[in-house]
Amino acid sequence: MTVLALPREALVAADLQRQSAHWLSAAVTFEDAEEFASAQAWASVEAQTGLPLRRQLGAAVRELVALGREAHALATAARTDASRLPAAARAVQVFRRRYTQVETTLEFFGDAVNSRTSAGLRATLRLLDSLAVQGMAPVLVPAGIPVPPVLCYVDKGLGASILRAGIRLWHPGTVNPVAAIKVVRHNLYRPTSLFHETGHQVAHLTLWTGSVRDAIAGVLVGEPGLARMWEPWASEIAADVFAFLSTGYASVAALYDVVGDARTILRWPLGDPHPVGWLRTRLGCALCRAAGWGAGPWDGLEDAMLAAHPASSADPSVADLLARSAEYLLALAGACLGAPVPALGGRPMASALDPGRVSPAALAALERSAGAGAWTSPHWRRAEGIRLVALAGLREAEDPDHAPAWIERARAWMSSAPPAGG
């Protein structure tokens, strides 16, 4: 043992002991999940989502606390043994950095769970958790891929987002056990974006994005300039197609409400993975036609957008690309619908999610058969929840005079949803 002979060494060792005690006491509070979200909020998360999440977070906390205790022991020993000082200094630095990583992970999921601030929001988000899983199952189950649990949360902003299941989290060695999906407030009761985000998860698991990129390249084989523009958008286009196959025209109208800002709809920021809003909206309308639906409200939406935002208003360097792209939209829509899914043996996504089920005609038939009970019956919620989202979104979009009534109907239906199985 080398006794601390220098006052400076003694001061450093004492300070390391103080620092480690501080960070350790903070880390120990992480053992209580209610430090980050209320017991009510945690209780509203389904067991198949909450349990793996709590296990993963709990393991990260236990590892952090063990690391902190080791650092504190080294710092304490360094007060009487100078040879331990370098190791203690390193251990405290490692521990405080790991603390920040674990805290970031816990705060993210705590904020997500704690967004369930009222009984109505808890019911709505729990329903969205269930619908997201239901929406992925027709593709992933036949492919033999486990359907990941979903944790939905509400937040500000214009667009939704996903932290995919299976990716590495901020804390080293921690793999995200759930698909965490942000649903923005303005679309909470018209949640077609939920299926855009689950589309990202499904496309990743089934290796579909590459096929969509190849399908785009095949259409634009004679237009290398357009191909260079469109191919990097494949991931977002795949997610848009998945949302369309899940909720039909409602997803197109909801998308336009997000991208329809006059300041950005005609802009093409370099590196943005999303298509130019003007093209993205028109591609959505083209999907309706490529699905064989003929004329419909998508025609009026497209005409309204073209009148409000003519391509000629874009920067000259972009305007030409927009005009040339317009010639290929129907072919691109058809190619994307027919893009093979490797995990489905090369069958298209539409073989698992038939677009005919969310056509206006099919949704009208659902409306007639379900009647008023569609919006109150647990049976219809369980059996046709996703198509009811599609129906409400379609009716809201196609009839502005009655849109407020449909918005309120959807809100009441979603926020009064009983617990799963009810």
FIDO-825834 format. One line per 8 residues: number of its first residue (from 1); for each residue z, x, y of C-alpha. Coordinates in Angstrom, 1 decimal. Last residue first. Example, Ala and Ser with C-alpha at 12.3 -4.5 7.8 and 13.67 -1.06 7.14 Angstrom:
2 = 7.1 13.7 -1.1; 7.8 12.3 -4.5
end
This chain:
422 = -22.8 -63.3 -5.7; -24.0 -60.4 -7.9; -24.0 -58.0 -5.0; -21.5 -59.2 -2.3; -22.6 -62.2 -0.3; -25.4 -62.0 2.4; -24.3 -63.7 5.6; -25.7 -60.9 7.8
414 = -29.1 -61.0 6.1; -29.8 -64.7 6.2; -28.4 -65.2 9.7; -30.4 -62.4 11.1; -33.6 -63.5 9.3; -33.2 -67.0 10.6; -32.5 -65.7 14.1; -35.7 -63.7 14.1
406 = -37.6 -66.6 12.7; -36.3 -68.9 15.5; -37.2 -66.3 18.2; -40.7 -65.9 16.8; -41.6 -69.6 17.1; -43.9 -69.4 20.1; -45.0 -65.9 19.2; -46.5 -67.1 15.9
398 = -48.1 -64.4 13.7; -45.5 -61.7 14.0; -42.3 -63.8 13.4; -44.0 -65.6 10.5; -45.1 -62.3 8.9; -41.7 -60.7 9.4; -39.8 -63.6 7.8; -42.2 -63.6 4.9
390 = -42.1 -59.9 4.3; -38.2 -59.9 4.4; -38.4 -62.9 2.0; -40.7 -60.8 -0.2; -38.1 -58.1 -0.4; -35.3 -60.5 -1.3; -37.3 -62.4 -3.9; -35.1 -62.6 -7.1
382 = -31.7 -61.6 -5.8; -32.0 -63.4 -2.4; -33.7 -66.4 -4.1; -30.9 -66.8 -6.6; -28.2 -66.3 -4.0; -29.5 -69.4 -2.2; -29.2 -69.7 1.5; -32.4 -68.6 3.2
374 = -34.8 -69.5 0.3; -33.0 -72.8 -0.1; -35.0 -74.2 2.8; -38.0 -74.4 0.5; -38.3 -71.9 -2.4; -41.6 -73.2 -3.7; -43.2 -73.8 -0.4; -42.1 -70.5 1.2
366 = -43.2 -68.6 -2.0; -46.6 -70.2 -1.8; -46.8 -69.2 1.9; -45.9 -65.6 0.9; -48.7 -65.6 -1.6; -51.3 -66.8 0.9; -50.1 -64.4 3.6; -50.5 -61.5 1.1
358 = -47.3 -60.0 -0.2; -47.8 -60.5 -3.9; -51.5 -59.6 -3.6; -50.5 -56.1 -2.6; -49.5 -55.5 -6.2; -46.8 -52.9 -6.2; -47.0 -51.1 -9.6; -50.8 -51.1 -9.9
350 = -50.9 -50.7 -6.1; -49.4 -47.3 -6.4; -52.6 -46.2 -8.2; -52.7 -45.2 -11.8; -53.0 -41.5 -12.5; -50.4 -41.4 -15.4; -47.8 -43.2 -13.3; -46.1 -39.9 -12.4
342 = -49.4 -38.5 -11.0; -49.9 -41.5 -8.7; -53.6 -42.0 -8.1; -54.9 -42.8 -4.6; -56.4 -46.3 -4.7; -54.6 -47.8 -1.8; -55.2 -44.6 0.1; -58.9 -44.6 -0.6
334 = -59.2 -48.3 0.5; -57.4 -47.6 3.7; -59.5 -44.5 4.4; -62.7 -46.4 3.7; -61.6 -49.2 6.1; -60.6 -46.6 8.8; -63.8 -44.4 8.6; -65.6 -45.5 11.7
326 = -62.4 -45.6 13.7; -62.0 -41.9 13.1; -65.1 -41.1 15.3; -63.6 -43.1 18.2; -60.2 -41.5 17.8; -61.6 -38.0 17.5; -63.7 -38.5 20.7; -60.7 -39.8 22.6
318 = -58.6 -36.8 21.6; -60.3 -34.0 23.6; -61.0 -36.5 26.4; -57.3 -37.3 26.8; -56.9 -41.0 25.9; -57.8 -43.9 28.1; -61.3 -44.2 26.6; -59.6 -45.1 23.3
310 = -58.7 -48.5 24.9; -54.9 -49.2 25.1; -54.2 -52.8 26.2; -57.5 -54.3 25.0; -57.6 -52.2 21.9; -54.0 -53.2 21.1; -54.7 -56.8 21.6; -57.8 -56.7 19.4
302 = -55.8 -54.9 16.7; -53.0 -57.5 16.8; -55.5 -60.4 16.8; -57.3 -59.0 13.7; -54.0 -58.4 12.0; -53.2 -62.1 12.4; -55.7 -62.9 9.6; -59.3 -62.5 8.4
294 = -60.0 -61.3 4.9; -57.1 -60.6 2.6; -58.9 -58.3 0.3; -56.4 -55.4 0.1; -58.9 -53.4 2.1; -58.7 -55.9 4.9; -54.9 -55.8 5.2; -55.0 -52.0 4.8
286 = -57.5 -51.9 7.8; -54.8 -53.5 10.0; -52.4 -50.7 9.0; -55.1 -48.1 9.7; -55.5 -49.6 13.1; -51.8 -49.2 13.8; -51.8 -45.6 12.6; -54.9 -44.8 14.6
278 = -53.4 -45.9 17.9; -50.1 -44.4 17.1; -51.7 -41.0 16.5; -50.7 -40.1 12.9; -47.2 -38.8 12.2; -46.6 -35.3 11.0; -46.5 -34.0 14.7; -47.6 -30.4 14.7
270 = -49.8 -30.7 17.8; -48.9 -33.8 19.8; -51.7 -36.3 19.6; -51.3 -38.9 22.4; -52.9 -42.3 22.5; -49.8 -44.3 21.7; -47.5 -42.0 23.7; -47.1 -43.2 27.3
262 = -48.3 -46.7 26.6; -45.5 -47.2 24.0; -46.9 -49.1 21.1; -45.6 -46.8 18.4; -42.4 -48.8 17.5; -43.7 -52.3 18.1; -46.9 -51.3 16.3; -44.9 -50.4 13.2
254 = -43.2 -53.8 13.1; -46.6 -55.5 13.2; -47.9 -53.4 10.4; -44.8 -53.7 8.2; -44.9 -57.5 8.6; -48.6 -57.4 7.3; -47.4 -56.7 3.8; -43.8 -56.1 2.9
246 = -43.8 -53.8 -0.2; -47.4 -52.7 -0.4; -47.4 -52.2 3.4; -44.2 -50.1 3.2; -45.8 -48.0 0.5; -48.9 -47.6 2.5; -46.9 -46.5 5.5; -45.0 -44.0 3.4
238 = -48.3 -42.5 2.1; -49.6 -42.4 5.7; -46.5 -40.4 6.7; -47.0 -37.9 4.0; -50.7 -37.6 4.4; -50.6 -36.9 8.1; -51.5 -33.2 7.6; -54.9 -34.5 6.1
230 = -55.9 -36.5 9.1; -56.7 -34.0 11.9; -58.2 -31.3 9.7; -60.2 -34.0 8.0; -61.5 -35.2 11.3; -62.8 -31.8 12.2; -64.3 -31.3 8.7; -66.2 -34.6 8.9
222 = -68.5 -34.7 5.8; -65.6 -34.6 3.4; -63.8 -37.3 5.4; -63.4 -39.9 2.6; -62.6 -37.2 0.0; -60.2 -35.5 2.3; -58.2 -38.7 2.7; -58.1 -39.2 -1.0
214 = -56.9 -35.6 -1.5; -54.1 -36.1 1.0; -53.1 -39.3 -0.8; -53.1 -37.5 -4.1; -50.9 -34.7 -2.6; -48.4 -37.3 -1.3; -48.1 -39.0 -4.7; -45.9 -36.3 -6.4
206 = -43.9 -39.1 -8.1; -40.5 -38.0 -6.8; -41.7 -37.1 -3.3; -43.8 -40.2 -2.9; -40.9 -42.3 -4.0; -38.5 -40.8 -1.5; -41.0 -41.0 1.3; -41.8 -44.6 0.4
198 = -38.1 -45.3 0.5; -38.4 -44.5 4.2; -41.4 -46.7 4.8; -39.6 -49.4 2.8; -36.7 -49.4 5.1; -39.2 -49.6 8.0; -39.8 -53.2 7.0; -36.3 -54.0 8.1
190 = -36.8 -56.9 10.4; -33.2 -57.8 10.9; -32.2 -54.2 11.6; -35.4 -53.5 13.5; -34.0 -53.2 17.0; -30.8 -51.6 15.7; -32.5 -48.7 13.9; -32.2 -48.3 10.1
182 = -31.2 -44.8 9.0; -31.6 -44.2 5.3; -29.3 -42.0 3.2; -30.9 -41.5 -0.2; -27.9 -40.7 -2.4; -26.6 -37.7 -4.4; -27.4 -35.0 -1.7; -27.1 -31.7 -3.4
174 = -24.2 -29.5 -2.3; -24.5 -25.8 -3.3; -24.2 -24.6 0.3; -22.7 -27.2 2.7; -25.5 -28.4 5.0; -27.1 -30.5 2.2; -29.7 -29.5 -0.3; -32.2 -32.2 -1.2
166 = -31.8 -34.5 -4.2; -31.6 -37.8 -2.5; -33.7 -37.9 0.7; -32.2 -37.9 4.2; -34.3 -40.7 5.5; -35.5 -41.8 9.0; -36.0 -45.0 11.0; -37.8 -45.1 14.3
158 = -37.0 -46.3 17.9; -33.5 -45.1 18.5; -29.9 -46.0 17.9; -28.1 -46.1 14.6; -27.5 -48.3 11.5; -26.7 -47.1 8.1; -28.2 -47.5 4.7; -26.8 -45.7 1.6
150 = -29.2 -45.7 -1.4; -28.7 -44.9 -5.0; -31.5 -42.9 -6.6; -33.8 -44.6 -9.2; -34.0 -42.4 -12.2; -37.6 -41.3 -13.0; -39.2 -42.5 -16.2; -42.5 -43.3 -14.4
142 = -42.2 -47.0 -15.4; -38.7 -47.0 -13.8; -39.8 -45.1 -10.6; -42.6 -47.4 -9.5; -41.1 -50.9 -10.0; -37.6 -49.5 -9.2; -38.3 -48.2 -5.6; -38.2 -51.6 -3.9
134 = -35.2 -52.8 -5.8; -33.3 -49.7 -4.7; -34.2 -50.4 -1.1; -33.3 -54.1 -1.4; -29.8 -53.2 -2.7; -28.9 -50.8 0.1; -30.5 -53.3 2.6; -28.2 -56.0 1.3
126 = -25.2 -53.7 1.7; -26.4 -53.0 5.2; -26.5 -56.7 6.1; -23.2 -57.6 4.5; -21.4 -54.7 6.2; -23.1 -55.6 9.5; -21.9 -59.2 9.3; -18.4 -58.2 8.3
118 = -18.2 -55.8 11.2; -18.3 -52.0 11.8; -20.5 -50.9 9.0; -21.6 -47.9 11.0; -18.6 -46.2 9.4; -20.5 -45.4 6.3; -23.2 -43.5 8.2; -20.7 -41.9 10.5
110 = -18.7 -40.7 7.5; -21.8 -39.5 5.8; -22.9 -37.3 8.7; -19.3 -36.3 9.6; -18.7 -35.2 6.0; -21.8 -33.0 5.9; -21.2 -31.5 9.3; -17.5 -30.8 8.4
102 = -18.5 -29.1 5.2; -20.8 -26.7 7.1; -18.3 -26.1 9.9; -15.5 -25.3 7.4; -17.9 -22.9 5.6; -18.3 -21.0 8.8; -14.5 -20.9 9.3; -14.0 -19.7 5.7
94 = -16.5 -17.0 5.8; -15.0 -15.6 9.0; -11.5 -15.8 7.6; -12.6 -14.0 4.4; -14.3 -11.2 6.3; -11.2 -10.5 8.4; -9.0 -10.6 5.3; -11.2 -8.2 3.4
86 = -11.1 -5.8 6.3; -7.3 -6.0 6.7; -6.3 -5.6 3.0; -6.0 -1.8 3.3; -3.6 -2.3 6.2; -0.9 -3.8 3.9; 2.0 -5.6 5.5; 0.3 -8.1 7.7
78 = -2.8 -7.9 5.5; -1.0 -9.8 2.8; -0.8 -12.9 5.1; -4.4 -12.6 6.0; -5.4 -12.3 2.3; -3.3 -15.4 1.4; -4.8 -17.3 4.3; -8.3 -16.5 3.2
70 = -7.5 -17.6 -0.4; -6.0 -20.8 0.9; -9.1 -21.4 3.0; -11.5 -20.9 0.1; -9.4 -23.3 -2.1; -9.5 -25.8 0.8; -13.3 -25.5 1.0; -13.9 -25.8 -2.7
62 = -11.7 -28.9 -2.8; -13.6 -30.4 0.2; -17.0 -29.7 -1.4; -15.9 -31.3 -4.6; -14.6 -34.4 -2.7; -17.9 -34.8 -1.0; -19.8 -34.8 -4.2; -17.3 -37.1 -5.9
54 = -17.3 -39.5 -2.9; -21.1 -39.7 -2.9; -21.2 -40.2 -6.6; -18.7 -43.1 -6.3; -20.1 -44.7 -3.1; -23.6 -45.3 -4.3; -23.2 -46.7 -7.8; -19.9 -48.3 -6.6
46 = -21.7 -50.2 -3.8; -20.6 -49.4 -0.3; -18.6 -52.2 1.4; -15.3 -50.6 0.2; -16.1 -47.5 2.2; -16.5 -49.6 5.4; -13.3 -51.5 4.8; -11.3 -48.2 4.1
38 = -12.5 -46.9 7.4; -14.7 -43.9 7.8; -14.2 -40.2 8.5; -10.5 -39.5 8.3; -10.5 -42.4 5.8; -11.9 -40.1 3.2; -8.5 -38.2 3.1; -9.0 -34.8 1.6
30 = -10.7 -33.8 4.8; -7.3 -33.4 6.4; -6.8 -30.3 4.3; -9.6 -28.6 6.2; -7.8 -28.9 9.5; -4.7 -27.3 8.1; -6.8 -24.5 6.6; -8.6 -23.8 9.9
22 = -5.3 -23.4 11.8; -3.5 -21.4 9.1; -6.5 -19.1 8.8; -6.5 -18.5 12.5; -2.8 -17.7 12.6; -3.0 -15.3 9.7; -6.0 -13.6 11.2; -4.0 -13.3 14.5
14 = -1.1 -11.7 12.7; -3.5 -9.2 11.0; -5.2 -8.4 14.3; -1.9 -7.8 16.1; -0.5 -5.6 13.4; -3.7 -3.6 13.4; -3.5 -3.1 17.2; 0.2 -2.0 16.9
6 = -0.9 0.8 14.6; 1.1 1.7 11.6; 0.4 -1.1 9.3; 1.7 0.0 6.0; -0.9 1.2 3.5; 0.0 0.0 0.0
end
